[in-house]
Amino acid sequence: MFNRNLSEIMRNFTSSPSNITGILSRSTDIIIGISAFIIAVLWIPIAISFFSSDEQKKYQSYARAKNAAIGTLIYILAISGSLYAIFKFIAVG
C-alpha cells in the first residue's frame, strides 16, 4: 500500500514539467487579462471626454489620449519583457 502510494507520488513528480507548463500558461493568461482590464479602466475617462460638448475638454482629451497611448505602449513593452530587452541591448550592445 505504502509502496504503491509512493510510486504514484513519484510518477506525479516526474510528470510535473507538463503541469508546470500548464500553470505558467494559465498564469500568463491571467496576467494578460488583468493588464487588459487595467488599461481599459484607465482609458475610460479619456474616451468619455471625447464625447463632451465642451470644446476645451475635447482639446484636452486629445493631449491626454496621446499621453495615454504612449503610457499604454510603455506598459505593454514592460509587461512583455521587450522593454528589458531594449535597455539590455542599449547597455550591453
N, C-alpha and C positions, 0 to 999 in steps of 0.2 A: 504494500500500500504506500508506504513512505517512498520507496524507490520509484514507483510509478509517478507519484506527485512531483518528486524531484526531477524526473526526466521530462515531465510536462513543463515545469518551470524553466529548465534548461533549454527546451525547444522554443519557448517563448522568447528567451533572451537571444537565441540565435536568429530568430526571425524579426528581431527588433529594428534592423535598418529600414524595412518596409514600413514599420509602424512610425519610426522617426520621420521618414519621408512624408507620410500621410499627415502627421502632426504639423510639420513645417509647412506643408502645402495649405493646410486648413488655417494655420496662424497667419500665413501670408494673405489669404483671402479675407480674414477678419481685419487685418491691418489696413488693407486697401479699402475695405468697406467703411471703416471708421474714418480714414483720411478723406474719402469722398464725401462723407456726411459732414465733416468739419468744414471742408471747402464750400460745400453747398450752403451751409448755415452762414458762413462769413460773406457769401455773395448776395444773400437775400436783401440786406439794406441797400446795397448798390443797385440791384435790379429794381427795387421799389422806387428809388429816387429817379430812375429814368422815366417813369410814368407820371411824374409830378407836373402840375400845371405851372409851377413857378419856374421861370427861365433861369434864375440864379441857381436853383437846386439842380436843374438839368446840367448846367455848365460844370458845377462842382462834381456831379456824378461821373462826367467824362474823365476828370482828373483822378477821381477815386477808382474808377474802373481800370485805368492804366496802371495805377499803383497796385491794385488787387491782382491784375493779370501778371505783373512782374513777381509779386509775392507768391502767387499760386505756382508759377513756374519754378521759383526757387524751392518752394515746399516740395513739389513733385521730384525735383532733382535730388533734394536732400533725402527724401524717403526712399527713392530708388537706389541711392548709393552713387549716382552719377556725379553728384557734387564732390564727393570724396575723391572719386577717380580723377576729376578735372584738377582739383587742388593738388593731388599727389603728382599728376603729370607735370603741373607747373613747377612744383617744388623740386621734384627729383629729376625731371627732364625726360 
